[in-house]
Amino acid sequence: MNRRSRIAYCSLGSLLEEFHSLFPPALIDGSGWERVEALTTRLPAYTADSRFGFEFDLSDANATADFCAIVLPGSRLADFYEESALDLAGPGFGAFLVHQREAPQSFLARTGAIIILEYDLAGSPPGQHGPPGIFITNRDTPDGPAVHIHDEPDGLITALESAASWERGAIDRDQMERVWAAVAVTGKVKHAAVMPGRGSRAVRLIIPGVGHGDIVEMLERLQWTGDPGLVASALTSVAGLVSPRAGISIDVVPQGVAPRLGLELACPVERLRTDPADWKALTNRLTDNQWCLPAKADGLAAWPGVEMVFGEGGLYKVVQTINHIKLVIHQDTVGVKGYGAIDVLWSA
């Protein structure tokens, strides 16, 4: 969007109200919509200048979702968070952004990394969520980042501690060093996150592009304590319906790599395709496996699309895409989460 298109809207929430009919009721409805509304009415309309999105728990019958916003360093949204109320992003996040902007050799300046904020809304009453998860991630560029966040682990850890307003040393560097060495054999960390609202000092790391045949071996190097047979079986069950490479999502705690494991899977088509048929075969398989509820699978399959919407600011092109789905493996269970994105384009 541009400035003219935002004049009619006092918040992102007022803009989303124009698009309410585009949200499948199985995914967000009732109190789930109230939760999203309570947050987004506090966010500026120009949050939609960048892609934003939702996380859907496809194993949960409740029509609730978590919310994700992208904060580009130097953007108006970054300025907003520098000045916003502390309960929107935690006590140290604004100061972290100010430092990263003003220090020429700051971590974000060196790497060109961006921030993704993930608000846990589904488990909290409307308007009573905690601080969001803070993801530091490489910015996708044609030539790749000049400095990959994986290449500066100590700077990345320090940045995460600062963003969460944790003291230096809150993150176990010995465990992180061990994990880094295990990952570096065949991959790189692209996303690193802390979740200050969850009361844990864990660090979530996401390693993308790992071939399905290499995942169990990497988990062994990471000394993951879960069942590798369940991982192999889960991947086999969706073979041919997803890309042959997956992202591995792990939580690093002082005791090592936590039992929870995420496998991030995309369809073997262009990521931003908006044809629901691209995802239908996969959601059908997830339902057949009894990993997700049929209504939720149908809702996710109905999410992609392009709609023209007339609003107070003019004509909008609303592009809805599925970024990926995630198999969440913990103990002997498999759950599924879906990640839907929205791009809002304004036309005169």
ABEGO torsion letter per residue (X at the ends): XBAAAAAABABAAAAAAAAAAABBAAABBEAAAAAAAAAAAABBAAAAABBBBBBBBAABABBBBBBBBBBBBGBAAAAAAAABBAAAAEAAAAAAAAAAAABAABAAAAAGBBBBBBBBAAABBBGABBBBBBBBBBBBBAAEBABBAAABAAAAAAAAAAAAGBBBGABBAAAAAAAAAAAAAABBBABBBBBAAAGBABBBBBBBGBBAAAAAAAAAAAGBABBAAAAAAAAAAABGABBABBBBBBBBBAAEBBABBBBBBBBABBAABABAAAAAAAAAAAAAAGABBAAAAAAAAAABEBBBBBBAAEBBBBBBBBABBBBBBBEABBBBBBBBBBBBBBBX
